[in-house]
Amino acid sequence: MSRRTIAALAALTVAWAAGIAGSAPSGAATAPVAAATSSASTGSIAAGESHTCALLPIGTVRCWGLSSSGQIGNGTTSGFARKPQKVPSVSGTIAIAAGEAHTCALAQTGSVKCWGANYGGQLGNGTFRDAPRAVNVVGLSTVIAISAGGGHTCALLRAGNVKCWGADNSGVLGNGTTTNKSKPASVSGLSGVAAISTGNQDTCALLKNGTVKCWGYNGDGELGTGIRNGPQSCDSGDVSTACSTTPITVPGLGGVAAIDVGKNSTCALLRSGTVKCWGNNDNGELGNGTTTASLTPVTVKGISTVTALSSGGVNGNYTCALLRSGTIKCWGYNGDGELGTATTTSSLTPVSVAGLGGATSITTGGRHACAETKHAIAKCWGENVYGQLGNGTTKSSTTPTVVVGL
């Protein structure tokens, strides 16, 4: 993919986002390019469980936070970094994705590199060994988007098909089995895909016609099929109705512009600028004013001009949405200040992140969130035990703080 093509796609994304709450072009169903790059990122920052990474304009990547499995990519597998660290041997990057304890980078050539935890094969290099430095994902050359989940990774190819690899204990790889894969494997019967998103034990694909298909664990109704199956979790090849090992359509859901899969819930941004979520709701992560789980999509209350959203990473119980005005609203669990409201009070409906205006992207991790502003400033808030806020300290913050050194 040439830099000219990338620039054109970026311009198209900005134009599309600017008009999302108005009338969409006839037949348009493709999600914004930025929203397709990661399960929990809508821009150049990606938040994992306890680490964060940033894509710089020159195509290099810097990461910070916990490095227990090498997820910050600087060659260490212990301790943590309070400030951004350069990831060696990674250049020409156009998108990044952060999973629970691994990170991946998509190059403009269409190839992918990953680093960090690899217990399930989520690095895609044919092994099950952790890698504190970037390794090549084998057999991929036409990738246009990536997404990193709890223990698995998926890639959207230029042809509109999807390949996934890594831990597969709930059929989350979508190939009809529950066998871990250390190399990319095709998702069964899936084509015409516009965007992908991976969560803890689930994966969803947005099709070009505006519909959504999901696969993986369904014990909390996160597949949106109207049925809660469980308590079996399809572990060790015990395939039951608690999961789906191949994609199934979320019924009654259309006109979708972007999707994001969280820990035990999923949210969809509609072309109207509204948001619908489904699945677990113990902490109000569905945003509908209740704590009652929903097996089908329900409308998030009080927001109507959303241009991007992020659903708490792979282990978060909250969701955040970027509005057309540049403000960010979040809802759900807030015990570590991840809602950014200057409190630790959870919310069943969207509340504004304090003191944050002019935002251009949003990404959510396990218990922290980050945003970019129109002045190219990165700000993060929430838990900071491992330095994942990147502000040089390990003090958590209930309001946005500036990431240093970017």
Secondary structure as GFF3:
##gff-version 3
##sequence-region A 1 406
A	DSSP	alpha_helix	3	18	.	.	.	ID=ss1
A	DSSP	three_ten_helix	34	36	.	.	.	ID=ss2
A	DSSP	beta_strand	45	47	.	.	.	ID=ss3
A	DSSP	beta_strand	51	55	.	.	.	ID=ss4
A	DSSP	beta_strand	61	66	.	.	.	ID=ss5
A	DSSP	beta_strand	80	86	.	.	.	ID=ss6
A	DSSP	beta_strand	93	98	.	.	.	ID=ss7
A	DSSP	beta_strand	102	107	.	.	.	ID=ss8
A	DSSP	beta_strand	112	116	.	.	.	ID=ss9
A	DSSP	beta_strand	131	136	.	.	.	ID=ss10
A	DSSP	beta_strand	143	148	.	.	.	ID=ss11
A	DSSP	beta_strand	152	157	.	.	.	ID=ss12
A	DSSP	beta_strand	162	166	.	.	.	ID=ss13
A	DSSP	beta_strand	181	186	.	.	.	ID=ss14
A	DSSP	beta_strand	193	198	.	.	.	ID=ss15
A	DSSP	beta_strand	202	207	.	.	.	ID=ss16
A	DSSP	beta_strand	212	217	.	.	.	ID=ss17
A	DSSP	three_ten_helix	235	237	.	.	.	ID=ss18
A	DSSP	beta_strand	243	249	.	.	.	ID=ss19
A	DSSP	beta_strand	256	261	.	.	.	ID=ss20
A	DSSP	beta_strand	265	270	.	.	.	ID=ss21
A	DSSP	beta_strand	275	279	.	.	.	ID=ss22
A	DSSP	beta_strand	294	299	.	.	.	ID=ss23
A	DSSP	beta_strand	306	310	.	.	.	ID=ss24
A	DSSP	beta_strand	318	323	.	.	.	ID=ss25
A	DSSP	beta_strand	328	332	.	.	.	ID=ss26
A	DSSP	beta_strand	347	352	.	.	.	ID=ss27
A	DSSP	beta_strand	359	364	.	.	.	ID=ss28
A	DSSP	beta_strand	368	373	.	.	.	ID=ss29
A	DSSP	beta_strand	378	382	.	.	.	ID=ss30
A	DSSP	beta_strand	397	402	.	.	.	ID=ss31
###
